[in-house]
Amino acid sequence: MDCKYFIYFLLYIICSLDSHGQVAGTNVAARCGTMERQQNRFNDDPALKAVFEQEQNQFNRIIKEGRNSISARSNRLNAIYTIPVVFHIVLGNPALVTDAQVKAQLDTLNKEFSGANPDTSKLPLFFRSLFGVSGINFCLAQRTPDGEVSSGIERVVTNNTSFSFVDDRVKHAGSGGAESWDAARYFNIWICVLDNNIAGYSTLPQDGIESDQGVVIDHRSLPGGSFTTYNRGKTLVHETGHYFNLYHTWGDDEGACTGSDFIDDTPNQADATTGCFSGIKTDKCTTSGNGIMYQNFMDYTDDACMILFTREQVARMETALTLYRSPLLISDGCQPVIKKNFDVQLVSIDQPGQRLCSPLFNPAISIKNRGTQTLSSFVITIS
């Protein structure tokens, strides 16, 4: 072989290997596993599917009848509603995800929901009237369900190299994951390694086990993560949309143009959009006009192209919050724990361990000092 061509051939092989290495390590082919997970659950439990669809039909009627109009929403939810969030970091080395990354992710979530991200300036003029601003806000939990001081970040070491989106093992300590905090009072987010090229998945309201409610994202989708096109924290924004009952903008109909996201102000769309674009993009379902809304958070475009929830998407999310997840609104999870000087908590009664007939016994209890001062003595009253 001529030396010159041999060098070209070597360069081609090296570049090809590098390219394949990047694709395998830093990109995802299927961004979201929410709908496939849900369908798997329905296949296993047809009764759950029937109940869920009945509930969704009723919810969609509420939206359609105008009981959740923009004006009604403004009267009902014109304030900021702050929801406590706990991040469960479940990795072989949980320290790989820093507190700074978690806070950057939470900041992205808040900016996108409130419409405060500077990226909104990229939105074309013809979609700006549809731009939605939500009153839903998120804070790192400052207390555990038991009232202990918390940072809102829990790190759990696992022996699992990855987790599947179909079985929720990451949500249970017995399968190498982390147990949820009270799902009625906290928005639970699990951060781990997901397999099958999935960046994240979510539960939808009323879709099954209450303790499993929440969102799971791959740690590589966090701000600064290694998913090259999905590393600005928009995966969590997308999955939180599902958590508040949003569907994909293309209706998951595999290009049939008959599916629906139940939102009137998002154009009909054939399939998920991948990549990043500018200007008008049309497809076989929306062939003219302003084209599809590839800038929507409920599409699959690159993080750099995701810009908005629409006004009707915001109304739908806030309705889902008030109908299905309203306990989050009265949770004390965002309130700091105020320690008392002296505060003794009964942990357990160790003796007697069962019912006694004898009038004499030696009681034994376990306590916890929740106060700021060292205990030197305390009084126990028994009746």
MARPADREN-126531 format. One record per atom (N, C-alpha, C): residue in one letter; x, y, z. Coordinates in steps of 0.001 Angstrom, whole numbers, padded with zeros to 6 digits, always signed. Atoms other than C-alpha are relative to their C-alpha. Last residue first. Example, Ala and Ser with C-alpha at 12.3 -4.5 7.8 and 13.67 -1.06 7.14 Angstrom:
<atoms>
S-000820-001190-000060/S+013670-001060+007140/S-000770+001090+000730/A+000890-001190+000000/A+012300-004500+007800/A+000900+001200+000000/
</atoms>
This chain:
<atoms>
S+001352+000285-000512/S-048712+005259+083315/S-000495-001279-000646/I+000585+001240+000537/I-045030+006068+083078/I-001394-000161+000570/T+001254+000291-000686/T-043465+009522+083518/T-000661-001188-000687/I+000914+000833+000771/I-039820+009811+082506/I-001240-000263+000860/V+001012+000691-000786/V-037704+012648+083867/V-000923-000747-000932/F+001365-000260+000460/F-034468+013878+082285/F-000954-000873+000803/S+001053+000771-000671/S-030819+014174+083225/S-001333+000314-000681/S-000598+000538-001227/S-027463+015462+081973/S-001021-000814+000773/L+000904+000408-001067/L-028491+016080+078378/L+000790-000523+001193/T-000279+001351-000480/T-026081+018003+076178/T-000919-000326+001167/Q-000776+000122-001232/Q-027719+021112+074719/Q+000219-001478+000356/T-001348-000528+000226/T-028800+021656+071099/T+000902-000170+001214/G-000264-001374-000387/G-031868+019464+071304/G+001444+000400-000252/R+000210-000859+001162/R-032776+016339+069371/R+000270+001463+000323/N-000068-001411-000366/N-031310+013969+071972/N-000119+000855-001255/K-000890-000791+000857/K-032503+010524+071008/K-000041+001439+000474/I+000378-001388+000263/I-034017+007945+073340/I+000995+000632-000976/S-001056-000683+000753/S-034029+004201+073766/S-000500+001399-000334/I+000395-000722+001206/I-036155+002662+076509/I+001238+000534-000706/A-001164-000482+000754/A-035766+000088+079274/A-000497+000655-001278/P+000213-000619+001316/P-038295-000767+081989/P+001318+000430-000641/N-001028-001029+000175/N-037378-003209+084773/N-000154+000619-001382/F-000879+000209+001154/F-040483-005190+085743/F+001006+001148-000061/L-001372-000490-000110/L-042823-005687+088688/L+000763-000295-001290/P+000002-001437-000310/P-046624-005924+088552/P+001393+000598+000060/S-000667-000318-001256/S-046351-009276+086728/S-000039+001502+000241/C+000987+000150-001070/C-048933-009953+084005/C+000594+000370+001355/L-000409+000664-001246/L-046787-008610+081190/L-001179-000127+000945/R+000935-000212-001102/R-047544-007737+077533/R+000423-000829+001209/Q+001329+000551+000243/Q-044471-007830+075301/Q-000870+000273+001209/G+000178+000199+001423/G-041000-006323+074877/G-001352-000570-000351/P+000270+001380+000402/P-040949-004883+078377/P-000253-000108-001506/Q+000504+000905-001032/Q-038405-003507+077866/Q-001166+000676+000721/D-000737+001253+000150/D-037139-001971+074604/D-000413-001062+001028/I+000161+000627-001313/I-039601+000899+074221/I+000604-001397-000124/S+000646+001305-000119/S-038315+002792+071178/S-000154-000389+001457/V-000252+000778+001214/V-037085+006140+069855/V-000701-001345+000062/L+000074+001423-000271/L-038531+008508+072461/L+000162-000751-001313/Q+000932+000781+000819/Q-037339+012004+071537/Q+000058-001465+000423/V-000243+001441-000054/V-035791+014388+074056/V-001064-000713-000823/D+001049+000682+000761/D-035652+018115+073272/D+000335-001483-000061/F+000195+001326-000578/F-033683+020581+075354/F-001187-000653-000698/N-001157+000298-000845/N-032231+023680+073726/N-000079-001412+000550/K+000187-000451-001366/K-034812+023615+070976/K+001251-000342+000801/K-000373+000856-001119/K-033786+023294+067334/K-000317+000666+001336/I-000415-000885-001099/I-035645+025147+064615/I+000239-000870+001226/V+000246+000554-001332/V-035739+022905+061562/V+000529+000981+001042/P-001151+000456-000784/P-035842+024932+058363/P-000418-000528+001366/Q-000186-000808-001205/Q-039088+025038+056378/Q+001175-000517+000812/C-000875-001136+000300/C-038920+023679+052832/C+000295+000861+001233/G-001342+000419+000380/G-040259+020265+053830/G+000968+001128-000282/D-000932-000862-000750/D-043245+021725+055699/D+001448-000298-000389/S-001118+000677-000637/S-045637+020297+053098/S+000885+001003+000733/I+000074-000286-001442/I-048814+022266+052444/I+001115-000726+000760/L+000175-001433-000235/L-048390+022605+048670/L-000046+000349+001482/L-001295-000672+000133/L-046944+019116+048274/L-000093+001477+000372/P-000724+000020-001282/P-050217+017755+049665/P+001385+000633-000066/S+000231-001158-000865/S-051845+019078+046427/S+000684-000091+001364/R-001198-000118-000822/R-050293+016430+044185/R-000107+001174+000985/Y-000649+001266-000315/Y-053298+015070+042337/Y+001156+000117+000979/L+000901+001149-000077/L-055869+017826+041863/L+000675-001249+000546/T+001081-000240-000958/T-053915+021010+042677/T-000916-001208+000166/L-000524-000262-001336/L-050672+019879+041040/L-001134+000124+001014/A-000436+001293-000525/A-052460+018384+038038/A+000554+000146+001413/T+001211+000726-000336/T-054206+021723+037537/T+000340-001362+000581/E+000472-000565-001259/E-050862+023476+037747/E-001317-000621+000424/M-000858+000406-001107/M-049402+021181+035124/M-000540+000501+001329/R+000210+001432-000246/R-052371+021637+032772/R+000850-000474+001179/A+001311+000158-000629/A-052274+025423+033091/A-000269-001462+000336/V-000117-000496-001371/V-048534+025418+032382/V-001326-000179+000736/Q-000764+001006-000741/Q-049077+023249+029311/Q+000152+000412+001462/E+000934+001083-000326/E-051804+025637+028211/E+000707-001166+000681/R+000952-000446-001026/R-049473+028627+028446/R-000946-001133+000406/T+001018-000939+000463/T-046757+026806+026533/T-000927+000383+001153/F+001312+000592-000153/F-043662+025278+028131/F-000998+001037-000538/L+001274-000403-000589/L-040556+026732+026634/L-000946-001130+000332/I+000185-001362-000486/I-036903+026814+025594/I-001280+000198+000800/M+001209+000057-000822/M-035330+023502+024600/M-000198+001332+000718/C+001167-000447+000768/C-032831+024117+021766/C-001289+000010+000810/A-000222-001366+000476/A-029590+023987+023753/A-001202+000554-000741/D+000238-000964-001080/D-030850+020928+025617/D+000124+001445-000476/D-001146-000211-000879/D-030959+019026+022342/D-000350+001031+001071/T-001101-000783+000549/T-034420+018278+020948/T+001147+000130+001008/Y-001281+000645-000261/Y-036516+015459+022384/Y+001184+000789-000547/D-000550+000645+001186/D-039900+017226+022710/D+001331-000648+000394/M+000529+001360+000091/M-041722+017980+025975/M+000332-000669-001324/F-000671+000896-000938/F-039524+020996+026721/F-000477-001443-000109/N+000768+000353-001193/N-040825+022702+023603/N+000750-000994+000882/Q-000607-000659-001160/Q-038363+024309+021154/Q-000656-000418+001317/Y-001130+000811-000449/Y-039330+021801+018449/Y+000705+000619+001207/M-000618-000732-001105/M-042691+023565+018173/M+001141-000836+000578/I+000121+000645-001309/I-043726+022273+014750/I+000748+000816+001054/G-000642+001290-000206/G-044152+024493+011723/G-000217-000554+001389/N-001173-000182-000855/N-044938+028206+011677/N+000695-001315+000327/G+000114-000953-001106/G-047302+027835+008737/G+001295+000137+000761/S-000106-001408+000389/S-046921+024713+006606/S-000076+000884+001234/T-000769-000168+001244/T-046622+020931+006685/T+000227+001448-000392/T+000141-001458+000124/T-047689+020236+010250/T+000896+000413-001160/C+001223-000326-000740/C-048299+016461+010418/C-000290+001497-000005/K+001167+000472+000742/K-045828+015548+007654/K-001312+000279+000723/D-000033+001446+000197/D-043105+017758+009129/D-001313-000434-000643/T+001287+000662+000228/T-042231+021438+009285/T+000193-001508-000055/K-000189+001400+000366/K-039273+023288+010804/K-001373-000646-000128/I+001186+000845+000123/I-039290+027085+010893/I+000397-001410-000423/G+001014-000311+000999/G-036230+028964+012111/G-001145-000991+000000/S+000396-001409-000086/S-033349+027413+013995/S-001026+000250-001093/F+000355-000692+001232/F-032542+023802+014720/F-000192+001488+000262/C+000297-001386-000345/C-031014+021454+017287/C-000177+000790-001293/G-000890-001025+000524/G-030829+017674+017126/G-000403+001381+000477/T-001344+000139-000542/T-033647+015190+017598/T+000910+001028-000666/T-001020-000761+000716/T-037335+015869+017167/T+001340-000235+000670/A-000951-000757-000809/A-039804+013227+018335/A+001023+000691-000888/D-000838+000845-000839/D-042496+012220+015867/D+000940+000888+000810/A-000066+001391+000446/A-045258+013497+013603/A+000766-000884+000976/Q-001387+000356+000298/Q-046236+016750+015313/Q+000093-001488-000293/N-000060+001448+000221/N-049522+018602+015691/N+001390-000371-000525/P+000359+000507+001326/P-048822+022156+016849/P+000068-001524-000064/T-001194+000605+000593/T-048788+022945+020598/T-000397-000580-001356/D-000901-001019+000560/D-051490+025427+021679/D+001378-000555-000371/D+000458-000635+001245/D-054310+022915+022005/D+001006+000970-000591/I-000291-001433-000110/I-052692+020575+024546/I-000346+000657-001326/F+001132-000610-000707/F-054025+017036+025002/F+000214+001492+000258/D-000563-000336-001302/D-050603+015614+023954/D-001034+000716+000859/S+000224-001333-000568/S-052376+013895+021115/S+000764+000158+001303/G-000204-000063-001439/G-051962+010990+018709/G-000153+001421+000510/T+001299+000138-000662/T-053512+010981+015231/T+000123+000038+001522/C+000679-001307-000027/C-050510+012289+013244/C-001379-000064+000654/A+001323+000153+000619/A-049475+008650+012577/A-000775+001305-000095/G+000120-000704+001269/G-045769+009356+013144/G-001357-000069-000663/E-000919+000530+001004/E-045135+006761+015837/E-000252+000595-001391/D+000799+000785+000950/D-048225+007759+017879/D+000837-000540-001163/D-000487+001382-000018/D-046361+008977+020972/D-000798-000914-000919/G+001070+000914-000360/G-048485+012166+021153/G+000371-001465-000041/W+000418+000742+001186/W-045979+014265+019207/W-001045-001075+000315/T+000701-000868+000954/T-045705+016888+021970/T-000467-000741-001237/H-000884-000430+001084/H-044845+014284+024586/H-000795+000755-001063/Y-000377+001068+000919/Y-047304+014197+027489/Y+000963+000552-001056/L-000190-000364+001401/L-047726+016492+030475/L+000438-001224-000799/N+001029+000461+000942/N-049220+015206+033724/N+000116+000556-001413/F+001202-000837-000118/F-047270+017097+036420/F-000953-000204-001189/Y+000430+000137-001396/Y-044669+014332+036755/Y-001265+000811+000266/H+000767+001245-000115/H-044477+014325+032941/H-000574-000156+001408/G+001223-000212+000762/G-043411+017985+032985/G-000888-001235+000039/T+000894-000658-000955/T-040943+017068+035721/T-001306+000388-000689/E+000613+001033-000817/E-039430+014632+033211/E-000928+000590+001064/H+000878+000843+000808/H-038805+017387+030655/H-000748-001007+000885/V+001140-000866+000332/V-037331+019776+033239/V-001042-000800-000781/L+000852-000071-001189/L-035151+016956+034589/L-001218+000888-000258/T+000657+001294-000151/T-033835+016311+031079/T-000927+000015+001212/K+001358-000067+000550/K-033202+020050+030662/K-000723-001345+000087/G+001027+000156-001022/G-030226+020055+033040/G-001428+000005-000517/R+000321-001316-000555/R-027730+021488+030571/R-001142-000066+001012/N-000699-000224-001268/N-026031+018191+029762/N-000198+001419+000535/Y+001024-000009-001044/Y-028162+016691+027002/Y+000640+000243+001364/T+001098-000873+000452/T-026111+017364+023871/T-001112+000112+001029/T-000462-001219+000666/T-022760+016101+025173/T-001121+000926-000441/F+000863+000121+001171/F-024075+013645+027753/F+000153+001293-000811/S-000709+000483+001180/S-020985+013976+029969/S-000901-000323-001189/G-000158+001438+000129/G-022461+016158+032688/G+000581-000391-001347/G-001403+000356+000029/G-021834+019894+033115/G+000261-001480-000134/P-000844-001063+000563/P-025399+020550+034173/P+001482-000351+000114/L-000079-001183-000862/L-026916+017142+034989/L+000831+001096-000681/S+000844-001056+000572/S-027643+014743+032124/S-000007+001266+000849/R-000721-000638+001098/R-024685+012485+033036/R-000810+001089-000687/H-000865-001064-000539/H-026312+011738+036401/H+000743+000745-001109/D-001390+000428+000055/D-029060+009813+034604/D+000892+001156+000436/I-000820-000509+001102/I-032481+010957+035719/I+001400-000590+000086/V-001338+000583+000006/V-035279+009396+037790/V+000751+000574-001194/V-000758-000047+001246/V-038445+011334+038627/V+001352-000667+000209/G-001183-000854+000091/G-041092+010918+041304/G+000680-000144-001345/Q+000209-001231+000747/Q-043887+008670+042534/Q+001255+000867+000024/D-000879-000038+001173/D-042692+005231+043651/D-000123+001292-000796/S-001380-000203-000439/S-044152+005584+047159/S+000990+000051-001158/E-000230-001370-000470/E-047622+006119+045701/E+001462+000230+000366/I-000386-000015-001409/I-047642+002891+043705/I+000390+001411+000440/G-000444+001181-000717/G-049473+003220+040393/G+000359+000271+001442/D-000395+001114+000867/D-050209+005654+037602/D+000536-001204+000768/Q+000960+001102-000096/Q-052302+008171+039539/Q+000403-001214-000830/P+000939+000091-001129/P-050206+011167+038477/P-000929-001206-000136/L+001094-000935+000212/L-047523+010346+035885/L-000964-000118+001170/T+001356+000500-000203/T-044272+008709+036952/T-000979+001103-000389/S+000814-000554-001065/S-041027+009853+035423/S-001260-000830+000194/Y+001406+000412+000081/Y-038150+008806+033215/Y-000735+000494+001230/G+000863-000214-001144/G-034635+009928+032415/G-001369-000604-000209/A-000516-001110-000810/A-031630+009844+030085/A-000856+000251+001234/I+001055-000861-000524/I-032342+006402+028602/I+000627+001082+000873/N-000069-001328+000634/N-029705+004745+026423/N-001125+000936+000420/N+000826-000056+001215/N-030781+001240+027527/N-000053+001390-000636/D-000422+000785+001156/D-029263+001674+031011/D-000935+000224-001187/L+001097+000722+000632/L-029659+004422+033587/L+000516-000773-001207/V-000343+000372+001372/V-026810+005527+035865/V-001162-000821-000544/C-000725+001269+000070/C-028146+007272+038981/C+000566-000167-001409/I-001085-000218+000957/I-029911+010400+040211/I+000867-001251+000000/W-001115+000932-000118/W-033278+009839+041928/W+001009+000281-001111/I-000777+000095+001238/I-035665+012763+042332/I+001186-000922+000266/N-001176+000868-000040/N-038410+012702+044986/N+000654-000076-001373/F-000243+000360+001387/F-040823+015653+045135/F+001324-000766-000011/Y-001264-000346+000660/Y-041659+015626+048833/Y-000041-000420-001466/R-000564-001234-000559/R-044814+015697+050989/R+001258+000475-000708/A+001056-001006-000070/A-047067+013116+049301/A+000557+001355+000432/A+000244-000542+001339/A-044057+011061+048231/A-001146+001009-000029/D+001457-000094+000138/D-042952+010596+051857/D-000383+000707-001303/W+000585-000698-001129/W-039216+010159+051277/W-001489+000145-000298/S+000531-001356+000152/S-038374+007563+048703/S-000309+000593+001361/E+001439-000143-000249/E-036231+004573+049522/E-000423+001458-000172/A+000278-000817-001182/A-032803+004472+047913/A-001504+000154+000147/G+000368-001397+000194/G-031497+001888+045441/G-000178+000750+001307/G-001191-000825+000221/G-029608-001389+045619/G-000282+001462-000210/S-000531+000304+001330/S-032604-003682+045172/S+001159+000922-000367/G-000192+001428+000135/G-033580-003810+048846/G+000550-000424-001343/A-001288+000368-000597/A-033036-000064+049166/A+000292-001483-000195/H+000162+000906-001139/H-035893+000657+046772/H+001358-000481+000493/K+000834-000626-001022/K-036346+003509+044303/K-000141-000838+001258/V-000757-001090-000605/V-033455+002515+042039/V-000766+000649+001153/R-000889+000518-001043/R-035227-000782+041430/R+000767+001109+000707/D-000078-000890-001161/D-038013+001107+039582/D+000898-000545+001128/D+000324+000729-001225/D-038671-001840+037216/D+000137+000822+001286/V+001259+000749+000021/V-038915-000445+033685/V-000385-000590+001352/F+001141-000895-000148/F-036351+002390+033731/F-001318-000766+000132/S+000938+000006+001119/S-033469+000000+034357/S-001161+000942+000279/F+001374+000344-000336/F-030606+000739+036736/F-000855+000059-001260/S+001023-000803+000658/S-026845+000776+036296/S-001370-000479+000458/T-000682-000866+000963/T-023561-000476+037776/T-000988+000883-000754/N+000529+000102+001367/N-025388-001806+040806/N+000753+000955-000920/N-000845+000931+000745/N-023233-002091+043917/N-000475-000167-001434/T+000621+001193+000547/T-024856+001014+045355/T+001046-000884-000682/V-000940+000829+000757/V-023622+003797+047644/V-000737-001255-000471/V+000103+001430-000301/V-026381+006210+048706/V+000965-000760-000902/R-000932+000804+000795/R-026045+009984+048877/R-000019-001444+000477/E-000320+001265-000655/E-029002+012061+050062/E+000911-000807-000915/I-000836+000866+000831/I-029345+015724+049100/I+000378-001227+000806/G+000774+000337+001186/G-032140+017907+050497/G+000766-000877-000970/S-000461-000852+001092/S-029618+019457+052899/S-000843-000212-001253/S-000401+000620+001257/S-031455+018006+055876/S+000524+001049-000968/V-000591-000962+000918/V-032117+018777+059551/V+000494-000726-001250/E-001425-000242-000187/E-034308+016119+061177/E+000497+001012-001038/G-000270-001282-000628/G-038095+016417+061273/G+001460+000271+000283/D+000007+000131-001463/D-038882+012755+060699/D+000338+001305+000713/P+001365+000283-000448/P-039867+013380+057042/P-000114-000138+001517/T+000404+001342+000389/T-036432+014974+056633/T-001456-000214+000407/R+000261+000932-001094/R-035930+018719+056874/R-000407-001351-000571/Q-000823-000391-001145/Q-034500+021470+054715/Q-000245-000880+001220/A+000621+000270-001294/A-035753+020091+051412/A+000966+000361+001131/L-000605+001156-000641/L-034064+021751+048441/L-000629-000178+001382/C-001090-000276-000952/C-036525+024206+046956/C+000590-001315+000468/F-000565+001166-000677/F-038789+024142+043894/F+001115+000422+000943/N-001391-000230-000357/N-041154+026694+042356/N+000490-001187+000831/I-000579+001119-000744/I-044469+026264+040576/I+001496+000249+000196/G-000203-000410-001386/G-045979+029626+039592/G+000593-001109+000852/S+000638+000762-001073/S-045526+028798+035936/S+000298+000597+001366/V-000764-000256-001231/V-044819+031116+033010/V-000748-000665+001151/G+000644+000150-001298/G-046017+029983+029585/G+000947+000233+001162/F-000977+000276-001062/F-044895+031239+026172/F-000677-000020+001368/L+000381+001268-000625/L-047756+031056+023657/L+000881-000353+001191/S+001292-000218-000666/S-047497+034714+022603/S-000479-001256+000731/R-000178-000697-001277/R-043803+034094+021924/R-001310+000254+000741/F+000370+000853-001126/F-044412+031402+019305/F+000003+000757+001337/F+001331+000578+000213/F-044522+033613+016172/F-000425-000966+001104/L+001081-000926-000313/L-041656+035758+017456/L-001358-000662-000097/P+000507-000794+001130/P-039228+032845+017388/P-001202+000857+000403/L+001300+000491+000469/L-037798+031788+020792/L-000501+000867-001150/K-000156+000704+001271/K-034101+032633+021066/K-001334-000459-000585/S-000147-001014+001052/S-034742+035273+023765/S+000139-000637-001379/T+001318-000309+000558/T-036030+032446+025954/T+000069+001056-001101/D+000192+000668+001288/D-032437+031296+026351/D-001332+000349-000645/P-000340-000907+001104/P-032025+033930+029104/P-000199-000620-001384/N-001251+000368+000638/N-033873+031540+031477/N+000288+000945-001164/A-001049-000986-000250/A-036507+033315+033568/A+001324-000335-000664/G-000234-000748+001240/G-039623+031535+032288/G+001115+001017+000112/S+000412-001398-000179/S-040651+030544+035822/S+000227+000846-001238/F+001414-000054-000373/F-040605+026818+035037/F-000488+001437+000124/E+000814+000413+001136/E-037333+027091+033127/E-001480+000049+000337/K-000029-001012+001069/K-035622+029177+035792/K-000901-000388-001158/N+000770-001180-000399/N-036715+026889+038621/N-000047+001051-001105/L+001411+000373-000109/L-035523+023702+036920/L-000860+001212+000342/T+000521+000141+001359/T-032230+025316+035923/T-001479-000322+000022/D+000101-001354+000540/D-031618+026446+039511/D-000550-000028-001428/L+001210-000581-000586/L-032369+022937+040747/L-000222+001408-000525/Q+001157+000672+000589/Q-029800+021527+038327/Q-001298+000594+000529/A+000113-000522+001365/A-027208+024121+039368/A-001202-000623-000706/K+000571-001347-000118/K-027895+023204+043014/K-000143+000658-001371/V+001405+000135-000393/V-027367+019518+042243/V-000655+001373+000074/Q+000752+000492+001153/Q-024166+020273+040361/Q-001483-000104+000309/A+000105-001105+000953/A-022829+022417+043218/A-000789-000420-001235/D+001101-000859-000441/D-023607+019651+045719/D-000214+001144-000989/T-000287-000969-001052/T-021319+017430+043683/T-001255+000761+000413/V+000946-001107+000165/V-022243+014295+041764/V+000196+000958+001164/L-000173-000468+001374/L-019204+012019+041601/L-000933+001158-000318/A-000705-001282-000026/A-019460+011866+045413/A+000280+000532-001406/P+000951-001120+000039/P-022103+009151+044943/P+000671+001369+000011/N-000699-001082-000692/N-019355+006632+044066/N-000896+001237-000053/G-001100+000691-000637/G-021058+003378+043126/G+000867+000966+000789/L-001108+000342+000884/L-024064+005583+042478/L+001026-000836+000750/V-000243+001429-000180/V-027470+006422+043964/V+001042-000442-001026/I-001100+000306+000923/I-027866+010173+044472/I+000439-001433+000267/H-000638+001233-000451/H-031298+010672+046070/H+001079-000350-001035/F-000783+000699+001017/F-032270+014315+045465/F+000657-001223+000652/V-001124+000766-000528/V-035015+015615+047749/V+000653-000745-001155/V-000619+001015+000854/V-037289+018415+046585/V+001090-000713+000781/P-001280+000531-000499/P-039684+020579+048595/P+000488-001163-000851/I+000085+001439-000237/I-042345+022349+046492/I+001354-000506+000491/T-001317+000615-000106/T-042774+026117+046558/T-000122-001446+000454/Y+000216+001178-000821/Y-045986+027624+045271/Y+001285-000819+000018/I-001035+001001+000164/I-045454+031144+043985/I-000274-001140+000976/A-001135-000137-000902/A-048668+033121+043843/A+001034-001067-000340/N-000724-001197+000391/N-051291+033664+041159/N+001179+000268+000929/L-001420+000208-000249/L-052535+030103+041386/L+000816+001211-000437/R-000268+001052-000957/R-056303+030230+041695/R+001467-000083+000394/N+000683-000273-001254/N-057226+033517+040081/N+000386-000993+001083/S-000584-001204-000576/S-054596+033163+037373/S-000641+000330+001334/R-001290+000332-000583/R-055665+029578+036736/R+000612+001212+000677/A+000283+000731-001229/A-059243+030663+036226/A+001292-000362+000713/S+000473-000972-000987/S-058060+033299+033743/S-000310-000685+001327/I-001126-000831-000450/I-055951+030759+031858/I-000455+000988+001070/S-000393-001033+000956/S-058872+028346+031716/S+001142+000832+000573/N-001404-000323-000225/N-058890+025355+034043/N+000481+001019-001034/R-000134-000214-001436/R-062625+024933+034402/R+001447+000283+000381/G-000410-001356-000343/G-062665+025490+030664/G+000090+000272+001472/E+001168-000789-000393/E-064721+022437+029803/E+000370+001403+000468/K+000794-000342+001183/K-061780+020960+027911/K-001163+000909+000347/I-000738-000947+000827/I-059434+021031+030904/I-000873+000501-001145/I-000125-001231-000804/I-061962+019404+033212/I+000713+001081-000808/R+001295-000696+000096/R-062766+016907+030463/R+000027+001295+000794/N+000049-000693+001289/N-059064+016046+030204/N-001326+000720-000210/F-000888-001156-000073/F-058988+015230+033924/F-000060+000812-001297/Q+000667-000989-000844/Q-062017+012965+033598/Q+000840+001270+000096/N+001145-000502+000764/N-060441+011143+030683/N-000746+001067+000782/Q-000497-000946+000992/Q-057188+010868+032627/Q-001131+000584-000848/E-000398-001225-000703/E-058955+009290+035600/E+000484+001062-000983/Q+001227-000643-000463/Q-060708+006737+033388/Q+000309+001328+000688/E+000625-000625+001161/E-057423+006003+031644/E-001310+000685+000368/F-000776-001158+000428/F-055672+005409+034961/F-000681+000714-001157/V+000201-001072-000989/V-058398+003136+036317/V+000717+001266-000440/A+001401-000443+000078/A-058441+001021+033143/A-000262+001160+000951/K+000188-000760+001228/K-054645+000830+032985/K-001410+000557-000085/L-000616-001306-000228/L-054419-000234+036620/L-000181+000886-001225/A+000934-000743-000853/A-056901-003035+035886/A+000536+001394+000300/P+001040-000645+000812/P-054734-004163+032955/P-000997+000807+000838/D+001176-000243-000846/D-051809-004831+035356/D-001075+000745-000802/D-000024+000889-001167/D-048699-006339+033739/D-001272+000113+000834/N+000014+001377+000511/N-049380-004781+030343/N-000039-001003+001146/F+001370+000303+000421/F-050292-001533+032104/F-000108-001418-000553/R+000804+000172-001213/R-046960-001499+033922/R-001430-000371-000355/N-000398+001270-000609/N-045098-002062+030659/N-000816-000287+001255/Q+000638+001057+000776/Q-047087+000760+029057/Q+000355-001378+000547/Q+001430+000034-000311/Q-046078+003127+031849/Q-000702-001142-000744/R+000159+000527-001354/R-042412+002266+031503/R-001472-000145+000343/E-000240+001439+000111/E-042645+002807+027745/E-000128-000665+001362/M+001175+000624+000600/M-044300+006201+028294/M+000191-001513-000148/T+001246-000122-000758/T-041726+007436+030778/T-001141-000803-000604/G+000622+001315-000109/G-038531+006118+029178/G-001363+000020+000653/C+000951+000131-001109/C-037178+009430+027894/C-000644-001374-000003/R-000198-000887-001133/R-034149+010340+025749/R-000837-000368+001219/A+001400-000198-000379/A-033900+007449+023362/A-000010+000787+001300/A+000819+000152+001201/A-030537+007481+021556/A-001468+000264+000296/V+001103+000921-000234/V-028391+008878+024333/V-000861-000047-001243/N+001280-000329+000607/N-024990+010478+023901/N-001045-001043+000332/T+000489-001340-000321/T-021796+010632+025949/T-001350+000348-000594/G-000163-000486-001362/G-020163+007257+026292/G-000747+001269+000334/A+000332+000985-001020/A-021219+005207+023301/A+000009+000602+001390/V+001416+000350+000086/V-021350+008113+020889/V-000376-000949+001121/Q+000807-001116-000481/Q-018006+009448+022043/Q-001472-000345-000011/G-000169-000125-001442/G-016282+006098+021686/G-000844+001113+000569/H+000836+001023-000634/H-017752+005590+018238/H+000115+000071+001507/S+001409-000351+000173/S-016306+008918+017116/S-000898-001003+000681/D+000296-001118-000888/D-012911+008153+018597/D-001461+000385-000077/L+000035+000521-001361/L-012827+004781+016882/L-000341+001075+000991/S+001212+000802-000129/S-013792+006356+013588/S-000128-000553+001401/C+001141-000919-000133/C-011162+009079+013980/C-001295-000774+000190/I-000095-000689-001286/I-008460+006469+014623/I-001198+000909+000228/I+000317+000960-001049/I-009558+004259+011704/I-000013+000678+001365/Y+001432+000316+000090/Y-009658+007220+009301/Y-000414-000946+001119/L+000723-001149-000545/L-006243+008425+010468/L-001504-000256-000003/L-000159+000006-001453/L-004827+004960+009854/L-000769+001143+000655/F+000811+001100-000515/F-006291+004854+006351/F+000079-000067+001525/Y+001406-000422+000039/Y-004906+008313+005536/Y-000900-001073+000625/I+000174-001004-001053/I-001484+007148+006720/I-001442+000478+000050/F-000023+000728-001258/F-001724+004017+004551/F-000205+000946+001176/Y+001341+000536-000210/Y-002803+006175+001624/Y-000089-000797+001291/K+000939-001115-000209/K+000406+008241+001852/K-001392-000528+000321/C-000152-000543-001360/C+002595+005175+002333/C-001029+001083+000303/D-000743-001259+000032/D+001267+003477-000851/D+000009+000625+001399/M+000855-001195+000000/M+000000+000000+000000/M+000886+001238+000000/
</atoms>
